[in-house]
């Protein structure tokens, strides 16, 4: 038999899960934005250092060496940061659905 109290309880549980999920999403996006900001700052500093080094070279061979060093560092940094940010997106997806796991389990048991 349908009870109003059961309906109210389910509504409260759903609202609590939604609020928790929204909080997780907000925190996740803040972490992602911070990671992008950190990467941008590091990239800028690395590029600035590269330009300073390159402007001080006296030979073509040294210019190639500096350029190769910069390219390797920039690539390694990009890959590491992309993996880090990708993991943050993955964590965000998992965390945003976590509050609903209990509701889903509860509804699938009946």
Backbone torsions as a table, in degrees:
resi	resn	phi	psi	omega
1	UNK	NA	141.8	-178.7
2	UNK	-78.1	128.8	177.4
3	UNK	-118.9	139.8	179.1
4	UNK	-61.8	-37.6	-179.8
5	UNK	-61.4	-39.0	178.5
6	UNK	-64.4	-42.7	178.9
7	UNK	-63.3	-42.9	178.8
8	UNK	-64.4	-41.4	179.4
9	UNK	-63.8	-42.5	178.6
10	UNK	-64.2	-39.6	177.4
11	UNK	-63.5	-41.8	178.3
12	UNK	-65.1	-43.4	179.4
13	UNK	-62.6	-41.5	179.1
14	UNK	-64.8	-43.2	178.6
15	UNK	-63.0	-44.2	178.6
16	UNK	-60.8	-41.6	179.2
17	UNK	-65.7	-39.9	179.4
18	UNK	-65.0	-43.4	178.8
19	UNK	-64.2	-43.6	178.7
20	UNK	-63.2	-40.9	178.7
21	UNK	-64.2	-43.3	179.1
22	UNK	-62.5	-39.2	177.9
23	UNK	-63.7	-43.6	178.5
24	UNK	-62.4	-41.1	179.2
25	UNK	-64.0	-45.1	179.8
26	UNK	-61.3	-45.3	178.6
27	UNK	-64.1	-39.5	179.1
28	UNK	-64.2	-43.5	178.9
29	UNK	-67.0	-33.3	175.9
30	UNK	-64.9	-42.4	178.8
31	UNK	-64.4	-40.9	179.3
32	UNK	-65.8	-44.1	178.8
33	UNK	-62.2	-40.4	178.5
34	UNK	-65.0	-40.4	179.2
35	UNK	-64.6	-42.5	176.3
36	UNK	-62.8	-41.7	178.4
37	UNK	-62.2	-44.7	178.5
38	UNK	-62.3	-42.8	179.4
39	UNK	-64.1	-43.4	179.7
40	UNK	-61.3	-43.5	179.6
41	UNK	-63.7	-44.8	179.3
42	UNK	-63.6	-43.6	179.2
43	UNK	-60.8	-43.5	178.2
44	UNK	-61.2	-46.9	-179.2
45	UNK	-63.7	-41.4	178.0
46	UNK	-63.1	-42.0	179.7
47	UNK	-66.6	-41.4	177.9
48	UNK	-60.7	-44.9	177.9
49	UNK	-62.8	-39.5	178.4
50	UNK	-61.8	-47.3	-179.1
51	UNK	-63.2	-40.3	178.3
52	UNK	-63.7	-44.4	178.4
53	UNK	-63.2	-45.2	-176.8
54	UNK	-63.9	-36.1	-179.2
55	UNK	-70.0	-17.4	-179.1
56	UNK	-97.1	-1.9	-177.9
57	UNK	-77.9	151.7	-177.2
58	UNK	-112.4	-11.5	-177.9
59	UNK	-132.0	158.3	178.5
60	UNK	-63.7	-41.3	179.5
61	UNK	-61.0	-43.0	178.7
62	UNK	-66.0	-37.1	177.7
63	UNK	-62.8	-41.9	177.3
64	UNK	-64.5	-40.3	179.0
65	UNK	-62.1	-46.0	178.9
66	UNK	-64.0	-41.4	-179.9
67	UNK	-65.2	-43.4	179.0
68	UNK	-64.0	-40.9	177.8
69	UNK	-61.1	-45.5	179.1
70	UNK	-63.6	-44.8	-179.1
71	UNK	-60.5	-43.7	180.0
72	UNK	-64.3	-46.6	179.8
73	UNK	-62.6	-44.8	-179.6
74	UNK	-62.7	-41.5	179.3
75	UNK	-65.8	-47.5	-179.8
76	UNK	-60.5	-41.5	178.5
77	UNK	-65.2	-43.6	179.1
78	UNK	-59.9	-46.9	-178.5
79	UNK	-62.7	-45.9	-179.5
80	UNK	-62.4	-45.3	-179.2
81	UNK	-69.3	-36.9	177.6
82	UNK	-63.3	-40.2	177.4
83	UNK	-65.5	-42.5	179.6
84	UNK	-61.8	-47.4	-178.9
85	UNK	-68.2	-37.9	175.5
86	UNK	-60.5	-40.2	177.5
87	UNK	-65.9	-37.2	177.0
88	UNK	-62.9	-41.0	176.9
89	UNK	-64.1	-41.6	178.3
90	UNK	-62.3	-45.4	178.4
91	UNK	-62.9	-38.8	178.6
92	UNK	-60.6	-45.5	179.9
93	UNK	-62.2	-45.1	-179.9
94	UNK	-63.6	-45.1	-177.2
95	UNK	-69.0	-32.8	-178.0
96	UNK	-70.7	-25.2	178.7
97	UNK	-95.4	-13.2	-177.1
98	UNK	-56.3	-43.7	-179.7
99	UNK	-61.3	-22.1	-177.9
100	UNK	-89.2	-9.2	-177.9
101	UNK	-58.5	-42.8	179.8
102	UNK	-64.1	-40.5	178.4
103	UNK	-65.3	-43.3	-180.0
104	UNK	-63.3	-44.2	179.2
105	UNK	-62.1	-40.6	-179.5
106	UNK	-64.4	-42.3	-177.9
107	UNK	-75.3	-28.1	-179.7
108	UNK	-81.8	-16.4	177.2
109	UNK	-74.8	-28.0	-175.9
110	UNK	-80.5	NA	NA
